[in-house]
Amino acid sequence: DRLMNVVRDELVEIQGRYGDARRTEINSNAFDLTDEDLITPTDMVVTLSYSGYAKAQPVADYQAQRRGGKGRIATRNKDEDFVRTMFVANSHDTILCFSSAGKVYWLKVYQLPQAGRHARGRPLVNLLPLEQDERITAFLRLGEYPAGHFIFMATRNGTVKKCAISSFARPRSTGLRAIELMDDDELVAVDLTTGTSNVLLFGSTGKAIRFHEKEVREMGRSARGVRGIALKSGQGVISMITVEEGGSGDVLVATSKGYGKRTKLNDFPLKRRGGQGVIAIRDGERNGAAVGAELVS
């Protein structure tokens, strides 16, 4: 008992000397943490193939090399598959995946499988709730949803549509309808525009039309769109390029038989939408049909 009294007296003395009000606030509120809150923002190299395989790799996997070398393997592809697009994105960025059925799906970069340079990645059908025969035909990377910007879409049959980017700011796990399509049509190209951009559409016959974005009014997600380029039976849109007014560069057009042509951007005259356009490259037995067009510097 004497020992316990000594301990008690010492504790009372310590309490009187050092005791003060609690500084730590304890409450019952809990923070809702998501997977994204636990992931460190990191720059990643995103690789997407034509057959729908996707993967992400740290930028550190790619080392600077001297010119003239053979390079290093970036990915392994199945037979007849090839890399469709490759870009650097932050692990917290969003990838909008547009499908042939006119729907849009959301993927965070950190949701992509991280794989080495010798891996193909995983099929997007295992990452997104795609329906039978539905495939991803266009991608759009977004770090944020900038006000006053638009998502511009083009279909195989030459229809174009412009939606405010805010229409796609609320992701849904099952996807959303981005454009209403005819039974024989599919979405082929998507890009981000500012409201003052110029749009170039390229057809399989090698013709291209350039028109101002203001020719297409803003529409809702359920709208079907308007005609962007006039096409005949059996023809289709193969590519879309958007550039700011006063932009410069060259347009590289390629054909199915391996021929290509480089043309100054300013050589494409500004027209009203809905026309047949001008010749970007000649098709025929020698060249084959046009298969793609890109803006190069």
C-alpha positions as CSV (number, residue, x, y, z in Angstrom):
1,D,0.0,0.0,0.0
2,R,2.8,2.4,0.8
3,L,4.4,1.8,-2.6
4,M,1.1,2.4,-4.4
5,N,0.6,5.7,-2.4
6,V,4.1,6.8,-3.6
7,V,3.2,6.0,-7.3
8,R,-0.1,7.8,-6.9
9,D,1.5,10.9,-5.4
10,E,4.1,11.0,-8.2
11,L,1.4,10.7,-10.9
12,V,-0.6,13.5,-9.3
13,E,2.5,15.7,-9.2
14,I,3.2,15.0,-12.8
15,Q,-0.4,15.8,-13.8
16,G,-0.3,19.1,-11.9
17,R,3.0,20.1,-13.5
18,Y,2.5,19.0,-17.1
19,G,-1.2,18.5,-17.5
20,D,-3.0,20.7,-20.0
21,A,-5.9,20.6,-22.4
22,R,-5.9,17.9,-25.1
23,R,-4.4,19.3,-28.3
24,T,-5.5,16.4,-30.6
25,E,-9.0,16.7,-31.9
26,I,-10.8,13.4,-32.1
27,N,-14.1,13.2,-34.0
28,S,-16.2,10.5,-35.7
29,N,-15.8,11.9,-39.3
30,A,-14.1,9.6,-41.8
31,F,-12.5,10.6,-45.1
32,D,-13.7,8.8,-48.2
33,L,-10.5,7.6,-49.8
34,T,-10.4,6.3,-53.3
35,D,-7.8,4.2,-55.1
36,E,-6.7,7.4,-56.9
37,D,-5.9,9.1,-53.5
38,L,-3.4,6.3,-52.7
39,I,-1.6,6.4,-56.0
40,T,1.4,8.7,-56.5
41,P,1.1,10.8,-59.7
42,T,3.6,9.4,-62.2
43,D,4.3,9.9,-65.8
44,M,3.5,6.7,-67.8
45,V,3.9,5.6,-71.4
46,V,0.5,4.3,-72.6
47,T,0.5,1.8,-75.5
48,L,-2.7,0.9,-77.3
49,S,-2.8,-1.5,-80.2
50,Y,-5.1,-1.9,-83.2
51,S,-6.5,-5.2,-81.9
52,G,-7.4,-3.5,-78.6
53,Y,-4.5,-4.4,-76.3
54,A,-3.5,-1.8,-73.7
55,K,-0.7,-1.4,-71.2
56,A,1.2,1.3,-69.2
57,Q,4.9,1.6,-68.4
58,P,6.9,4.0,-66.4
59,V,8.8,6.6,-68.5
60,A,12.0,5.4,-66.8
61,D,11.7,2.2,-68.8
62,Y,12.8,4.2,-71.9
63,Q,16.3,5.4,-71.8
64,A,17.8,8.1,-74.0
65,Q,20.0,6.7,-76.7
66,R,22.4,8.1,-79.3
67,R,21.0,8.5,-82.8
68,G,21.6,5.8,-85.4
69,G,20.9,2.9,-83.1
70,K,18.4,0.1,-83.5
71,G,16.2,1.3,-80.6
72,R,14.6,-1.0,-78.0
73,I,11.5,-3.1,-78.1
74,A,8.5,-1.2,-76.7
75,T,5.8,-3.9,-77.0
76,R,5.2,-7.4,-78.4
77,N,2.3,-7.7,-80.9
78,K,0.3,-10.6,-82.1
79,D,0.4,-11.4,-85.9
80,E,-1.2,-8.7,-88.0
81,D,-1.5,-6.4,-84.9
82,F,0.4,-3.1,-84.6
83,V,0.7,-0.1,-82.2
84,R,-2.2,2.2,-82.9
85,T,-1.3,5.0,-80.5
86,M,1.4,5.7,-77.9
87,F,1.6,8.7,-75.6
88,V,2.9,9.9,-72.3
89,A,0.2,10.6,-69.6
90,N,0.0,11.1,-65.9
91,S,-1.2,8.1,-63.9
92,H,-4.2,10.3,-62.8
93,D,-5.2,11.3,-66.3
94,T,-8.4,10.0,-67.9
95,I,-8.6,8.2,-71.2
96,L,-11.9,8.5,-73.0
97,C,-12.5,5.4,-75.1
98,F,-15.0,5.8,-77.9
99,S,-16.4,2.6,-79.5
100,S,-17.7,1.7,-82.9
101,A,-21.2,1.7,-81.5
102,G,-21.0,5.4,-80.6
103,K,-20.5,4.9,-76.8
104,V,-17.8,6.4,-74.6
105,Y,-16.1,4.7,-71.7
106,W,-13.7,6.1,-69.0
107,L,-10.4,4.6,-68.0
108,K,-7.9,6.1,-65.6
109,V,-4.2,5.5,-66.6
110,Y,-3.5,3.8,-63.3
111,Q,-6.3,1.3,-64.2
112,L,-4.3,0.0,-67.2
113,P,-2.1,-3.0,-66.5
114,Q,1.5,-2.2,-65.9
115,A,3.6,-4.5,-68.1
116,G,7.2,-4.7,-69.3
117,R,8.5,-3.9,-72.8
118,H,8.1,-7.4,-74.0
119,A,4.4,-7.8,-72.9
120,R,1.3,-7.1,-75.1
121,G,-0.8,-5.9,-72.2
122,R,-4.5,-6.8,-71.7
123,P,-7.4,-6.6,-74.1
124,L,-9.7,-3.7,-73.5
125,V,-12.6,-6.0,-73.6
126,N,-11.4,-7.2,-70.2
127,L,-11.2,-3.7,-68.8
128,L,-14.4,-2.2,-70.3
129,P,-18.0,-3.5,-70.5
130,L,-18.0,-3.8,-74.3
131,E,-20.9,-5.5,-76.0
132,Q,-20.6,-8.2,-78.6
133,D,-18.8,-7.0,-81.8
134,E,-18.2,-3.6,-80.2
135,R,-14.6,-2.4,-80.4
136,I,-12.8,0.8,-79.4
137,T,-12.0,3.0,-82.4
138,A,-10.8,6.3,-80.9
139,F,-9.1,7.5,-77.8
140,L,-8.8,10.9,-76.1
141,R,-6.5,11.7,-73.2
142,L,-7.7,14.3,-70.7
143,G,-5.9,15.7,-67.7
144,E,-8.9,17.9,-66.9
145,Y,-12.2,19.0,-68.5
146,P,-11.3,22.6,-69.7
147,A,-14.3,24.9,-69.9
148,G,-15.2,26.2,-73.4
149,H,-13.8,23.1,-75.2
150,F,-15.6,20.6,-77.3
151,I,-15.3,17.0,-78.3
152,F,-15.6,16.7,-82.1
153,M,-16.5,13.4,-83.6
154,A,-16.6,11.9,-87.2
155,T,-18.2,8.7,-88.4
156,R,-17.4,6.4,-91.3
157,N,-20.2,7.7,-93.4
158,G,-19.1,11.3,-93.1
159,T,-21.3,12.6,-90.3
160,V,-19.7,15.0,-87.8
161,K,-20.9,16.1,-84.3
162,K,-19.7,18.6,-81.7
163,C,-20.5,18.2,-78.0
164,A,-19.5,20.3,-75.0
165,I,-16.8,18.6,-73.0
166,S,-18.9,19.0,-69.9
167,S,-21.3,16.4,-71.3
168,F,-18.6,13.8,-70.6
169,A,-17.4,15.0,-67.2
170,R,-19.4,12.5,-65.1
171,P,-18.1,9.0,-65.8
172,R,-20.5,6.0,-65.7
173,S,-19.3,2.5,-65.3
174,T,-21.5,1.2,-68.1
175,G,-20.5,3.9,-70.5
176,L,-22.6,6.6,-72.1
177,R,-24.1,7.2,-75.6
178,A,-21.8,9.8,-77.3
179,I,-23.5,9.8,-80.8
180,E,-26.5,8.2,-82.3
181,L,-25.4,6.1,-85.3
182,M,-27.2,4.6,-88.3
183,D,-27.1,0.8,-88.6
184,D,-24.3,0.8,-91.3
185,D,-22.2,3.5,-89.6
186,E,-19.5,3.6,-87.0
187,L,-17.4,6.2,-85.1
188,V,-13.9,6.5,-86.5
189,A,-12.3,9.7,-85.1
190,V,-12.5,12.0,-82.1
191,D,-10.6,15.1,-81.1
192,L,-10.6,18.0,-78.6
193,T,-11.4,21.4,-80.1
194,T,-11.5,25.0,-78.8
195,G,-14.6,26.3,-80.7
196,T,-12.4,28.1,-83.2
197,S,-10.6,25.1,-84.8
198,N,-10.5,24.0,-88.4
199,V,-11.5,20.4,-89.2
200,L,-10.1,18.3,-92.0
201,L,-11.9,15.1,-93.0
202,F,-10.2,12.5,-95.3
203,G,-12.1,10.0,-97.4
204,S,-10.9,6.6,-98.7
205,T,-10.8,7.9,-102.3
206,G,-8.1,10.4,-101.3
207,K,-10.2,13.5,-101.1
208,A,-10.2,15.9,-98.2
209,I,-12.4,18.7,-97.0
210,R,-11.4,21.5,-94.6
211,F,-14.1,23.6,-92.9
212,H,-14.4,25.8,-89.8
213,E,-15.6,24.2,-86.6
214,K,-18.3,26.9,-86.3
215,E,-20.1,25.3,-89.3
216,V,-21.2,22.6,-86.8
217,R,-23.4,23.7,-83.9
218,E,-23.1,22.3,-80.4
219,M,-25.4,19.2,-79.9
220,G,-26.5,16.9,-77.1
221,R,-25.1,13.4,-76.6
222,S,-28.2,11.8,-78.1
223,A,-28.0,13.8,-81.4
224,R,-27.0,12.1,-84.7
225,G,-24.9,14.9,-86.1
226,V,-24.7,16.6,-89.5
227,R,-23.0,15.9,-92.8
228,G,-19.3,16.8,-92.8
229,I,-18.2,15.4,-96.2
230,A,-20.2,14.1,-99.2
231,L,-19.4,10.4,-99.9
232,K,-20.5,8.0,-102.6
233,S,-21.5,4.4,-102.0
234,G,-18.6,2.3,-100.8
235,Q,-16.6,5.3,-99.7
236,G,-15.8,6.2,-96.1
237,V,-14.0,8.6,-93.8
238,I,-10.5,7.3,-92.8
239,S,-9.1,10.2,-90.7
240,M,-9.8,13.5,-89.1
241,I,-7.3,16.3,-88.3
242,T,-8.2,19.4,-86.2
243,V,-5.9,22.5,-86.2
244,E,-6.2,25.9,-84.7
245,E,-6.7,28.9,-87.0
246,G,-3.4,30.0,-88.4
247,G,-1.8,26.7,-87.6
248,S,1.0,25.4,-89.9
249,G,2.6,22.1,-90.8
250,D,2.3,19.3,-93.4
251,V,-0.3,16.7,-93.9
252,L,1.0,13.2,-94.6
253,V,-1.5,10.9,-96.4
254,A,-0.8,7.2,-96.9
255,T,-2.4,4.6,-99.2
256,S,-3.1,0.8,-98.9
257,K,-0.2,0.0,-101.3
258,G,2.4,1.9,-99.3
259,Y,2.5,5.2,-101.1
260,G,2.5,8.4,-99.3
261,K,2.3,12.1,-100.0
262,R,3.2,15.2,-98.0
263,T,1.2,18.4,-98.6
264,K,1.4,21.8,-96.9
265,L,-1.6,22.4,-94.6
266,N,-2.3,25.8,-96.2
267,D,-2.8,24.0,-99.6
268,F,-6.1,22.7,-98.3
269,P,-8.7,25.5,-98.9
270,L,-11.3,26.4,-96.3
271,K,-14.7,25.3,-97.6
272,R,-18.2,24.9,-96.2
273,R,-18.9,21.5,-94.7
274,G,-20.8,18.9,-96.7
275,G,-18.9,19.2,-99.9
276,Q,-16.8,16.6,-101.7
277,G,-13.5,18.3,-100.9
278,V,-10.3,18.4,-102.9
279,I,-7.8,15.7,-103.9
280,A,-5.3,15.0,-101.2
281,I,-3.8,11.9,-102.9
282,R,-4.9,10.0,-106.0
283,D,-6.3,6.5,-105.5
284,G,-6.4,3.8,-108.1
285,E,-4.7,0.6,-109.1
286,R,-1.2,1.9,-108.5
287,N,-1.7,3.6,-105.1
288,G,-4.7,1.8,-103.7
289,A,-7.2,3.4,-101.4
290,A,-6.2,6.1,-98.9
291,V,-5.9,4.6,-95.4
292,G,-4.7,7.3,-93.1
293,A,-3.7,11.0,-92.7
294,E,-1.7,12.7,-90.0
295,L,-0.4,16.2,-89.3
296,V,3.4,16.4,-89.2
297,S,5.8,19.2,-88.6
